[in-house]
Amino acid sequence: INQIPFCAVEMLKWLSGDVKRTGGARAFVDVAGGMQELYRERLLPLEKDHLFHHFFSPELTDADFSARPMVLLTGQYSTGKSTFIRHLLGRDYPGLRIGPEPTTDKFVAVCKGEQDQIIPGNALVVDKSMPFTQLSHFGNNFLSRFECAKLDCPVLDGITLIDSPGVLAGEKQRIKRGYEFEEVIRWFADRVDMIVMLFDVSKLDISDEFRRVINAVRGNDQKIHIILNKADQVTTPQLMRVYGALMWALGKVIDTPEVSRVFIGSFWDEPLINDEQRKLFESEENDLYTSLAQLPRSAAVRKLNDMIKRARLVKVLAFVLDHLKKKMPSFMGKTKEQQKLVANLEGVYHDIMKEKNLSAGDFPDPAKMRDKLDKMDFTKFAKLDKKKLEALEAMLSDDVPKLLKMIPDEASAAAETEMLQIGAQASPFAVMKVGGANESTVYQNQWLQPPNVDDYAAEFSALGPNTYGKISGQQAKAKLMQSKLPSTVLHKVWTLADVDKDGALTMAEYALAMHFVKMRLDGQDLPATLPEHMIPS
């Protein structure tokens, strides 16, 4: 019998055993498939070895990578969460009930469907095509308060909306829910693409439970979009005071140095009570609708970012548990040493940071870790598998950059969410804010037309043109400065209007200059160069 020589066997082992040598040949069909493959092969084994699902969040499923982008809406009762969803969809979703009292008493996933349908929570969590299977570990009390509302709506082709129960005040509400409300919010916050927090202009107080909800979404700050809703119900001076009060209240709860972005408006289809700030409302609403419409194009980046963040946390957890295991004595005094390590968890973190050259921001909250570690036996922790750790490092250094290179092509091919309130074609009332477009660019093409020279003939004659039919720069300066535009803008106006660059303006060039002044005063951006069709003949 022919046998493979010993040296060849060793070579095969060498080639197959080193992650760094085999990783270079990996190729991915798409970003979602690549993330699924990397998670199962590189990340999940370490998660299972080091009890990540016990300490943090459950195992990810294939549906978590392939699902439509999700938007979680949260806020205190009667702030307009369900009304906002109805406003986006242009219709009621199955089971929707709106009122001034707390009406939404359950979590509702509003999803795309061929026809109107309500799927109860217990049936929903066994459907592996949906990204909700891991919610089953919250138990029957939660599942009886969770359902999926399916309907045929173009908005839902691009996103899934998660309506949540209104946050109430008082200890009774926390106890009577029957499930860990904040933990459910945290589960959704870790998986959704956007978190929308709604505040009512007449209810700015932050209850104890809402404070816990805000703390539960911590770590997902970049996903949070805050809405100050029903802003048309107050006058402009009142709105200024309400906005200041909201920012003050949020500053005590959201512990970040940056000021949170707040979208001000009235997100429903009823007439405005006070329309003094209509222009502001329209601008803020366009910003928010554009963010929602663009979610399908940014979903892959968000999911990859979340997976990288998860991988770094897995690596740190593996180091922490391995460190704790190594510190345990072989025979006597295990309990005492374990208590000492738990009490000095910050010191353990510091030692690992120095040894492994890690950042303090990668480590989990020591208080939450203590709660989990108190009842565990450190001697039973798994030993750190260096090959699995090397596989994880190879994923972060080699495979993730490959996926990042694929994202721009996939993002450009992804369709935007079809929003009823905004579209690819701008109107006088709404504009998609992409590619530099904004409210002031809607009418730009109307301004980029040759002006009627006769309209400016009288003004030009009054300035006293010379025998060559021109006015000097000094003569034009006094007239242009009457617009009160900054000198930098007037310089640009002059550069565009002085076509022959002789330092003086003919009547046709003067008409151009005044036309561009009016264009800028109307809020339009001036063109970088003078369009050919506007050059005077």
Secondary structure, DSSP 8 states (H G I E B T S, - for coil): -----HHHHHHHHHHHH-HHHHHTT---SSHHHHHHHHIIIIIHHHHHHTTHHHHS-----HHHHHS--EEEEEEBTTSSHHHHHHHHHTS--TT----SS----SEEEEEE-SS-EEEEHHHHTT-TTSTTGGGGGG-HHHHTTEEEEEE--GGGGT-EEEE---B--SHHHHHHT-S-HHHHHHHHHHH-SEEEEEEETTB----HHHHHHHHHTTT-GGGEEEEEE-GGGS-HHHHHHHHHHHHHHHHHHS--SS---EEES--SSS--S--TTHHHHHHHHHHHHHHHHTHHHHHHHHHHHHHHHHHHHHHHHHHHHHHHHHHS-SSS-HHHHHHHHHHTHHHHHHHHHHHHT--GGGS--HHHHHHHHTTS-GGGS----HHHHHHHHHIIIIIHHHHHHHHHHHHHHS-----SS--SS--SS-----TT--GGGTTHHHHSS---GGGGHHHHHHT---TTSEEEHHHHHHHHHTT---HHHHHHHHHHH-TT-SSEEEHHHHHHHHHHHHHHHTT----SS--GGGS--
